[in-house]
Amino acid sequence: MTETQKTATLTIDGESYELPIYSPSAGPDVLDIRKLYGTAGVFTYDPGFTSTASCDSTITFIDGGKGELLHRGYPIDQLAEKSHYLEVCYLLLNGELPSAAELEEFENIVTRHTMIHDQMHYLFRGFRRDAHPMAIMVGVVGAMSAFYHDSTDITDPRQREIAAFRLIAKMPTIAAAAYKYSIGQPFVHPRNDLDYASNFLHMCFSVPAEEYQINPILARAMDRIFTLHADHEQNASTSTVRLASSSGANPFACVAAGIACLWGPAHGGANQACLEMLGEIGSVDRIPEFIARAKDKNDPFRLMGFGHRVYKNFDPRAKVMKQSADEVLELLGVENNPKLQVAKALEEAAINDPYFAEKKLFPNVDFYSGIILEAMGFPTSMFTPIFALSRTVGWVSQWKEMLNDPQNKIGRPRQLYLGETERDYTDIENR
Ligand code: SDX
């Protein structure tokens, strides 16, 4: 924590309290309220944590006003263009871009941890074939702590490192297996001669009956999708992983909790919900109807893939994703994909509508990703598992940072209690 000379003065009932103010390397100053309850006897109140910093971090920074996303200081658009997912994984985990030798070693370790314990395949068979793959991923990732006992002691740095590699390396294998199981095809084992994204496509789309040809442009697009979803400050699922880890729970249990949180349609589930919405809209001429519904306070409908807690200008990931969508769909000869046409017309209509401009609602990372994934052959149910696969490195990097933070303690928020004050029990005959 940075030292500070700046303070804020809070006055309650004539009493003044000095609260230290810390200045970050980027972003707003923060008010240290840790001693507030002890000195002033009051809590702060911030449902949804709209103005609350839960930790300090050096991994990712978002400037919502500028539409800027930095990973260890590097802008996401540069990383998406010039880097690749495993290099971004190294950067997020270690803080610096790797040398050639460091990258080669890192990629070799990840590649050689992609297989899962063979008995884990029986776990998939316990699910119905129509189980949502996110339900399978929550279950199977949580169960990893039953197979990898030798990397569950979070007090041992070596075990933490092994758990990090296992999670990053095995998530594609688990996600692909969930997909194969849902379509009744045999599991496909990872191959060590393929890069991370190509391996995932291979495990999802190859079948024993014929040789699967990796399309390098689709593999590059897949890798870029992984990079664009890698980490994003203290979003809901990352905060879930941090809170679960603050109790000392093992890393597999914590990441399973993060997957469960990501599943929600307000968070990572939005990519699936967005594509289903584009399908429901169906054609450009129905867009005004849905824009009106999104603006109607009495209608719970929201434009999925629009809006963000932090970005109030544009989501830089959405811009890169939109370019990638054009490339992939043109390559696949489906540039006239009706959902892409509806998405582009919807974006145009919304950003020119005063309501969305006033509420600062712009397409987020989930708006175009589903269009690419559907064109690549994935069912909508696989969109959020792919988000979870990509975000695993973010969860693990933040988990690692938290465990190395001397301030780390169990998270235990307080509340504004509005319930009954103490009263005596009433026997049933007197009720
Ligand atoms: C992700 O946190 C992260 O970083 C998440 C993420 C990551 O990488 O981890 O970026 C990934 O989750 C992206 C967001 C995906 N979700 C969606 O696309 C679902 C649709 N969007 C929303 O539900 C909403 O915009 C949120 C959840 C993303 C943000 O909600 P906030 O910040 O709590 O804002 P809010 O709900 O208070 O909305 C502010 C106003 C409201 O109107 P008023 O009550 O002020 O009149 O904007 C309106 C909302 O009704 N609004 C929308 C809208 N989103 C907000 N109106 C129509 N359509 C929308 N999508």
Boltz pocket constraint, residues with backbone or C-beta under 6 A from the ligand:
constraints:
  - pocket:
      binder: B
      contacts: [[A, 48], [A, 229], [A, 231], [A, 232], [A, 234], [A, 235], [A, 236], [A, 265], [A, 266], [A, 267], [A, 268], [A, 270], [A, 294], [A, 295], [A, 301], [A, 302], [A, 303], [A, 304], [A, 305], [A, 306], [A, 307], [A, 308], [A, 309], [A, 310], [A, 359], [A, 361], [A, 364], [A, 365], [A, 366]]
      max_distance: 6.0
